[in-house]
Amino acid sequence: MQEKINNIINKNYKLLLFLICSCFFLLSTSYKILNPEFIDYLSPGDMETHWLGWLYFKDTPFFQFPLLANYSYGLENWSGTLIHTDSLPLMALIFRPFSAYLPNLFQYFGIWIYLCFLLQGFSSFYLMNLLLKDKVKSLLASCFFIIAPIFLWRLWGHYSLLAQGVILIAFYLYFLNDTKTRTWGYLLLFSALINAYLTGMIMLIFACYLLKINLSFKEFVIKFFKMILLLIGFMWVLGVFQTGTSFMAGGYGLYRMNINALINPTGDHWSTLLPELPSADYDHDGFAFLGVGVIILFILSVSLFIKNRKHLAIKKEYVILLCLGLFCFIFALSDNITLGSKIIFSYETPYIFKVFTKTFRSSARFIWIPHYLIIICGLYLLNKYTSKKGFVIIALSLLLLQIYDSRKAFVHFAMKHSSPTEYWSGAVVNEKGLVRTKPLLENQPFKNKIWNKVTSKYNKFTYVIPKNRPGDYFEIAFLAARNKIQINFGYFARYSKKNEKIEKERLVYEINKGIFDKNAAYFFWNEELFNIAKLTKGEYDLIDEIDGYKILLPGFYDKK
């Protein structure tokens, strides 16, 4: 009977894996998000600006340089590219050729989320099958990766960071005996179209692979820096360095990981069995709770290893990965080390490392590498020291325990994606105190009929004075996006501070001189400049406060 079951699984493992991934996707989200016109789950939060980036990009020229330039979102002297809004360039490039046939408010994030569940499942399966050499065990092992809290946590809204399966692919390439350098190149370029943090982690694993295959120092340097040059060239074509935008920024030491992160079920949803431990401000990006099932798995596996360590050869490839895990753990802690709610130790990062720390300022995310290494190690050692029957019984029991322990998280995220209006009901979603009580399109503040004329008469919205993620930016930008209107503001992961200063100085000068762009509607957040505009406006300009917005509309009234 057992042999018959094994044969069925071996013949149909791809279908079974597909069904497993699909079931966990539905358990954690909702089938509704696969509808490209279902948009309510994309607001509020970071995901709304990720979507806005796409809404503007879909109307850009098909052939342009840089490839991902998105001038309408922020205008040429202010904006970055689609990468700087974390709008999933990979998906945008796939759907951009068909934008003329897509609904105006089309979203691809639901499809992406589903693809990430499949990527997580299939990449972990092939990785574990390489190590365990048994499809039944590997199917069971892959489930631990699909429901890993660090994976599911990104359902809060950082959807590009759900593509953690590419890290598992990198580990798969690492353990292969003969992986061609160009295969690593393809993976790195693929990851660059998703998120730079994934690219950085894969680059570290690639460096470990080069160490593993016993290259000379000269060969190592040549291969490694050739890959870096390839990446820089590719990012230049994409537009990462557009308009003087730097890929470096401050924040290292702020977006850090807490020492207790691996055993801390931060929040109310991540563990039924373990209590939440204290944490410090800004530790959220370092969420890395293993889950009760994986914690027990690791403790059990290490115990088996200690008991039987004489029977396991410590290979060079394992030592390299151990060093990688320790490095990433230390980097994730940053130079402000927190334990519980307090910073217990700080140090000054050597200047030579600041290129790396400013590029990857949310260093806490690098805990993903040691987190996944813990799962891989636990499953590998369990397989090494137990029979197949023992492995299946123990792994299945711990998997069920992990699911039970995380059940509140499944319910929480399912509600967020299936009933967003109910989920956000009563929550304040912007600086003006707008609360979410209705579907997104019905919950906009623009009620006066004048807005119909505004959106038909003007092709630019000018925010006074623009800054990164200014007050009420989403509502104004969303109104503009629905009507194909350019804006001089937005929310960017990186932007040119030099050009920001130039834009501010230009606007202040023009408002003081009464120089207003006839094609632009002005939204004032600055009270002083609004009062100045009242004095400098033209005879046929309208300046007023409408639906809570202070606006100036040049040439609004027809000349007599």
C-alpha positions in Angstrom: 0.0 0.0 0.0 2.8 2.4 1.0 4.7 1.6 -2.2 1.5 2.2 -4.3 1.1 5.6 -2.6 4.7 6.5 -3.3 4.3 5.6 -7.0 1.2 7.8 -7.3 3.0 10.7 -5.7 6.2 10.2 -7.8 4.1 10.2 -11.0 1.9 13.1 -10.1 4.1 15.3 -7.9 3.9 18.3 -10.1 0.1 18.3 -10.0 0.1 17.7 -6.3 2.5 20.5 -5.7 0.4 22.8 -7.9 -2.7 21.9 -5.8 -0.8 22.4 -2.5 0.4 25.9 -3.6 -3.1 26.8 -4.8 -4.7 25.7 -1.5 -2.3 27.7 0.6 -2.8 30.7 -1.7 -6.6 30.5 -1.2 -6.1 29.9 2.5 -4.0 33.0 2.9 -5.6 35.4 0.4 -8.7 35.2 -1.9 -9.6 34.1 -5.4 -11.0 37.7 -5.8 -7.6 39.2 -6.2 -7.1 37.2 -9.4 -9.7 39.5 -11.0 -7.7 42.3 -12.6 -10.4 44.8 -11.9 -10.7 44.0 -8.2 -8.7 47.0 -6.7 -10.1 47.5 -3.2 -7.4 45.4 -1.5 -4.6 47.7 -2.9 -5.4 50.6 -0.5 -4.4 51.9 1.9 -0.8 51.2 2.5 2.4 51.0 0.4 0.7 48.8 -2.2 -1.4 51.8 -3.4 1.7 53.6 -4.6 3.0 50.4 -6.2 -0.2 50.3 -8.2 -0.1 54.0 -9.0 3.3 53.5 -10.6 1.8 51.0 -13.0 -1.3 53.1 -13.8 1.1 55.9 -15.0 3.6 53.5 -16.7 1.0 51.8 -18.8 0.6 55.0 -20.9 4.3 55.6 -21.5 5.8 55.2 -24.9 6.4 51.6 -25.8 10.0 52.3 -26.9 11.8 54.6 -24.6 15.0 55.1 -22.7 15.4 54.3 -19.9 13.2 51.4 -20.4 11.2 51.9 -17.2 11.0 55.7 -17.3 7.8 57.0 -15.7 7.8 60.7 -16.3 4.1 61.3 -15.7 4.4 60.1 -12.2 6.4 62.9 -10.7 7.4 64.6 -13.9 10.9 64.3 -15.5 12.8 66.5 -13.0 11.4 64.7 -10.0 10.4 61.1 -10.6 12.5 58.0 -10.8 11.4 55.0 -12.7 9.0 52.1 -12.1 11.7 50.5 -10.0 11.6 53.4 -7.6 7.9 52.9 -6.9 8.3 49.2 -6.4 5.7 48.5 -9.0 6.9 45.1 -10.1 8.7 46.0 -13.4 8.7 42.3 -14.5 4.9 42.3 -14.6 4.6 45.8 -15.9 6.8 44.9 -18.9 4.7 41.8 -19.6 1.4 43.7 -19.6 2.6 47.0 -21.1 2.2 45.9 -24.8 -1.4 45.1 -24.1 -2.3 48.3 -22.1 -4.5 49.6 -24.8 -6.8 46.6 -24.4 -6.7 46.5 -20.6 -9.2 48.1 -18.2 -8.2 51.6 -17.1 -7.7 50.5 -13.5 -6.2 47.1 -14.3 -4.1 45.5 -11.6 -1.7 42.6 -11.9 -0.7 42.2 -8.2 -3.2 39.4 -7.5 -1.8 37.3 -10.4 1.6 38.1 -9.1 0.8 36.9 -5.5 -0.5 33.6 -6.9 2.6 33.2 -9.0 4.8 33.8 -5.9 3.0 31.0 -4.1 3.8 28.7 -7.0 7.4 29.9 -7.2 7.8 29.4 -3.4 6.4 25.8 -3.7 8.2 24.6 -6.8 11.6 26.2 -6.0 11.6 24.7 -2.5 10.5 21.3 -3.8 13.3 21.1 -6.3 15.8 22.4 -3.8 14.8 19.9 -1.1 14.5 17.0 -3.7 18.1 17.8 -4.6 19.1 17.3 -1.0 16.6 14.6 0.2 16.4 12.7 -3.1 12.8 11.7 -2.4 9.7 13.3 -3.9 7.4 12.3 -1.1 9.6 13.9 1.5 10.2 16.9 -0.7 6.5 17.5 -1.2 6.1 17.6 2.6 9.2 19.7 3.0 8.1 22.3 0.5 5.0 23.1 2.7 7.2 24.5 5.4 8.5 27.1 2.9 5.1 27.9 1.5 3.7 28.8 4.9 6.9 30.3 6.3 5.9 33.4 8.3 8.6 35.6 6.6 7.0 34.7 3.3 3.4 35.2 4.4 4.2 38.4 6.3 4.8 40.2 3.0 1.0 39.9 2.3 0.8 43.1 4.3 1.5 44.9 1.0 5.2 44.5 0.0 4.2 42.1 -2.8 7.4 42.3 -4.7 9.1 40.8 -1.6 6.9 37.7 -1.9 9.3 36.5 -4.6 11.5 34.8 -2.0 11.5 31.7 -4.2 14.3 33.2 -6.2 16.5 32.9 -3.1 15.6 29.2 -2.9 16.5 28.9 -6.6 19.9 30.4 -5.8 20.4 27.8 -3.0 19.4 25.1 -5.6 22.1 26.4 -8.0 24.6 26.5 -5.1 24.1 22.8 -4.3 24.3 21.7 -8.0 27.7 20.3 -8.8 28.0 22.2 -12.1 26.1 25.4 -12.5 27.2 27.6 -15.4 27.9 31.3 -14.6 25.4 32.5 -17.2 22.6 30.7 -15.3 23.5 32.8 -12.3 23.4 35.8 -14.6 19.9 35.0 -15.8 18.7 34.6 -12.2 20.3 37.9 -11.1 18.8 39.9 -14.1 15.4 38.3 -13.4 15.6 39.3 -9.8 16.6 42.9 -10.7 13.2 43.2 -12.5 11.5 42.3 -9.1 13.4 43.9 -6.2 17.0 45.0 -5.6 17.1 43.3 -2.1 16.5 39.9 -3.8 19.3 40.7 -6.2 21.6 41.5 -3.3 20.9 38.3 -1.5 21.4 36.2 -4.7 24.7 38.0 -5.3 25.9 36.9 -1.9 24.9 33.3 -2.6 26.7 33.5 -6.0 29.8 34.7 -4.2 29.6 31.7 -1.9 29.2 29.4 -4.9 32.4 30.9 -6.4 34.2 30.1 -3.1 32.8 26.6 -3.1 34.2 25.7 -6.6 37.8 26.4 -5.6 38.6 29.2 -7.9 41.8 31.1 -7.6 41.6 34.6 -6.1 42.1 36.2 -9.6 39.3 34.0 -11.1 37.0 34.8 -8.2 37.5 38.5 -8.6 37.0 38.4 -12.4 33.8 36.4 -12.3 32.3 38.3 -9.4 33.0 41.8 -10.9 31.9 40.7 -14.3 28.5 39.9 -12.8 28.4 43.2 -11.0 29.2 45.1 -14.2 26.5 43.1 -16.0 24.0 44.1 -13.3 25.0 47.8 -13.4 24.6 47.9 -17.2 21.2 46.2 -17.0 20.1 48.6 -14.2 21.3 51.6 -16.3 19.1 50.4 -19.2 16.1 50.0 -16.8 16.7 53.5 -15.4 17.8 52.9 -11.9 20.2 55.9 -12.1 17.7 58.2 -14.0 17.7 62.0 -13.2 20.5 61.6 -10.8 18.6 59.3 -8.5 20.9 57.5 -6.1 20.4 53.9 -5.2 22.0 54.8 -1.8 20.0 56.3 1.0 19.9 56.6 4.8 18.1 54.2 7.1 20.7 51.5 7.9 20.5 51.0 11.7 16.9 52.1 11.7 15.2 49.3 9.7 16.9 46.6 11.6 16.2 43.1 13.1 15.8 42.4 16.8 18.0 39.7 18.3 14.8 37.9 19.4 13.2 38.0 15.9 13.5 34.3 15.1 11.4 33.3 18.2 9.2 36.4 18.4 5.7 36.1 17.0 5.3 39.9 16.6 1.7 41.0 16.5 -1.5 39.2 17.4 -1.6 36.7 14.5 1.6 34.7 14.3 1.4 32.3 17.2 -1.4 30.7 19.2 1.1 28.9 21.5 3.9 31.4 22.1 3.6 34.9 23.6 4.7 38.0 21.8 8.0 39.3 23.0 9.0 43.0 23.4 10.4 44.7 20.3 11.8 48.2 19.5 10.5 50.8 17.1 11.2 50.0 13.4 11.9 46.4 14.0 9.0 45.4 11.9 11.0 44.9 8.7 13.1 42.3 10.6 10.1 40.1 11.3 11.5 36.6 11.1 9.5 34.3 13.4 10.2 30.7 12.5 7.0 29.3 13.8 6.5 26.7 16.5 6.8 23.8 14.1 10.1 24.9 12.6 11.6 25.8 16.0 10.9 22.3 17.3 12.1 20.8 14.0 15.4 22.7 14.3 15.9 21.8 18.0 15.2 18.1 17.2 17.4 18.0 14.2 20.4 19.6 16.0 19.9 17.2 18.9 20.1 14.3 16.4 23.2 15.8 14.8 25.0 16.2 18.2 24.1 12.6 19.0 25.3 11.3 15.7 27.9 13.9 14.6 30.6 11.3 14.1 28.6 10.0 11.1 28.3 13.3 9.2 31.2 14.8 7.3 31.4 18.5 7.6 31.8 19.6 4.0 33.3 22.8 2.8 30.0 23.8 1.2 28.2 23.6 4.5 30.9 25.7 6.3 30.6 28.4 3.6 26.8 28.5 4.1 27.2 28.7 7.8 29.5 31.7 7.4 27.0 33.3 5.0 24.2 32.8 7.5 26.2 34.4 10.3 27.2 37.3 8.1 23.6 38.0 7.1 22.4 37.6 10.7 24.9 40.3 11.9 24.1 42.6 8.9 20.4 42.2 9.7 21.0 43.4 13.3 22.7 46.5 11.9 24.9 48.9 13.9 22.1 49.5 16.4 21.6 46.1 18.1 18.3 45.7 19.8 17.1 43.1 22.3 13.5 43.4 23.2 12.5 47.0 23.5 16.0 48.5 24.0 19.1 49.2 22.0 21.8 47.3 23.9 24.8 48.2 21.7 25.7 50.6 18.9 28.8 51.0 16.9 30.0 53.1 13.9 29.9 51.2 10.6 33.3 51.4 8.9 33.1 53.9 5.9 34.3 51.2 3.5 31.0 49.3 4.0 28.7 52.2 3.6 28.1 51.6 -0.1 26.6 48.3 0.9 24.7 49.6 4.0 23.2 52.6 2.2 22.2 50.5 -0.8 20.5 48.0 1.4 19.3 50.2 4.2 16.6 47.8 5.3 19.2 45.4 6.4 16.7 43.4 8.5 15.5 41.7 5.3 18.8 39.8 5.0 17.6 37.6 7.9 15.7 35.7 5.1 19.0 33.9 4.2 19.7 32.4 7.7 15.9 31.8 8.2 15.7 29.6 5.1 19.0 28.0 6.0 17.5 27.0 9.3 14.6 25.3 7.6 16.8 23.6 5.0 19.2 22.4 7.7 16.4 21.1 10.0 14.8 19.1 7.2 18.2 17.8 5.9 19.3 16.6 9.3 15.9 15.0 10.1 16.2 13.1 6.8 19.8 12.1 7.6 19.0 10.6 11.0 15.5 9.1 10.6 13.9 6.5 8.4 11.5 7.6 5.7 8.5 6.6 7.8 10.0 8.5 10.8 10.7 11.6 8.6 7.1 11.6 7.2 5.5 11.2 10.7 7.6 13.9 12.3 7.6 16.4 9.5 3.8 16.0 9.0 3.1 16.4 12.7 5.3 19.5 12.9 3.7 20.9 9.7 0.2 20.5 11.2 1.4 22.2 14.4 2.9 25.0 12.3 -0.4 25.5 10.5 -2.4 25.4 13.7 0.0 27.9 15.4 -0.4 30.3 12.4 -4.1 29.9 11.9 -4.9 33.5 13.0 -2.5 34.8 10.3 -4.3 32.9 7.6 -7.7 34.2 8.7 -6.3 37.8 9.0 -4.8 37.9 5.5 -7.7 36.1 3.9 -10.0 38.8 5.3 -7.6 41.6 4.1 -7.8 40.3 0.6 -11.3 39.1 0.3 -13.2 41.8 2.3 -10.9 44.8 2.3 -13.8 47.3 2.9 -14.8 45.4 6.0 -11.1 44.9 7.0 -10.3 48.6 6.8 -13.7 49.9 7.9 -13.3 52.9 10.2 -9.6 53.0 9.7 -8.0 56.5 9.1 -6.4 56.2 5.7 -4.9 59.7 5.1 -3.8 62.9 6.7 -7.2 64.6 6.4 -8.8 61.9 8.5 -10.6 60.1 5.6 -11.8 56.8 6.9 -12.4 53.6 4.8 -16.1 52.8 4.8 -16.8 52.1 1.2 -15.1 50.5 -1.9 -12.1 52.5 -3.1 -13.8 54.3 -6.0 -16.7 55.3 -3.8 -14.5 56.5 -1.0 -12.8 59.4 -2.7 -13.2 63.0 -1.4 -13.8 64.7 -4.7 -17.6 65.4 -4.5 -17.9 68.8 -6.1 -18.9 68.9 -9.8 -16.0 71.3 -10.5 -13.6 68.4 -10.5 -15.1 67.2 -13.8 -14.0 70.5 -15.4 -10.7 70.3 -13.7 -9.8 66.8 -15.0 -10.9 67.8 -18.5 -9.2 71.2 -18.7 -5.8 70.5 -17.1 -3.2 67.9 -18.0 -1.0 68.4 -14.9 -1.5 68.5 -11.2 1.1 70.6 -9.4 1.5 70.0 -5.7 2.8 73.0 -3.7 5.4 72.3 -2.4 6.2 68.7 -3.6 8.0 66.2 -1.4 8.3 62.5 -1.2 4.9 61.1 -0.1 3.2 64.4 0.7 -0.1 64.8 2.5 -3.1 63.4 0.6 -0.8 62.3 -2.2 -2.8 59.1 -3.0 -6.2 60.7 -3.4 -4.9 63.5 -5.7 -2.6 61.1 -7.6 -5.4 58.5 -8.0 -7.7 61.2 -9.4 -5.0 62.2 -11.8 -4.2 58.6 -12.9 -7.8 57.9 -13.7 -7.8 60.9 -16.0 -4.3 60.5 -17.5 -3.0 63.7 -15.8 0.7 64.2 -15.0 1.7 65.0 -11.4 4.8 66.6 -9.9 4.8 64.5 -6.7 4.5 60.9 -5.6 6.0 58.3 -3.3 9.4 56.9 -4.2 11.9 54.5 -2.6 14.7 56.6 -4.1 14.6 60.0 -5.7 16.9 62.9 -6.6 17.2 65.3 -3.7 19.0 67.8 -5.9 16.1 67.9 -8.4 13.7 68.1 -5.5 15.4 71.2 -4.3 15.4 72.7 -7.8 11.6 72.0 -8.2 10.8 73.6 -4.8 12.8 76.7 -5.6 11.2 77.1 -9.0 7.7 76.8 -7.6 8.3 79.3 -4.8 9.8 81.8 -7.4 6.9 81.4 -9.8 4.2 81.7 -7.2 5.7 84.9 -5.8 5.9 86.3 -9.3 2.4 85.1 -10.3 3.8 82.8 -13.0 1.3 79.9 -13.3 1.3 77.1 -15.9 -2.0 77.4 -17.7 -2.1 73.6 -18.2 -1.7 72.8 -14.5 -4.1 72.7 -11.5 -2.3 73.7 -8.3 -2.9 71.9 -5.0 -1.6 73.9 -2.0 -0.5 72.2 1.2 1.6 75.3 2.1 -0.6 77.9 3.7 1.8 80.8 3.3 2.2 80.2 -0.4 -1.5 79.8 -0.8 -2.0 83.3 0.6 0.7 84.6 -1.7 -1.1 83.0 -4.7 -4.3 84.8 -3.7 -2.4 88.1 -4.3 -0.5 87.1 -7.4 -3.1 85.1 -9.3 -4.4 86.3 -12.7 -7.8 87.9 -13.3 -9.3 84.7 -14.8 -7.8 82.3 -12.3 -9.8 80.6 -9.7 -8.4 80.1 -6.2 -10.6 78.5 -3.5 -10.9 75.7 -1.0 -13.0 72.9 -2.5 -13.8 69.6 -0.7 -11.0 70.4 1.7 -8.4 71.1 -0.9 -6.8 74.5 -1.5 -6.5 74.9 -5.2 -5.6 77.4 -7.8 -6.9 76.9 -11.4 -5.1 79.2 -13.9 -7.4 80.5 -16.7 -10.4 78.7 -15.2 -12.8 81.5 -16.2 -13.2 82.3 -19.9 -12.1 85.7 -20.9 -15.0 88.1 -21.7 
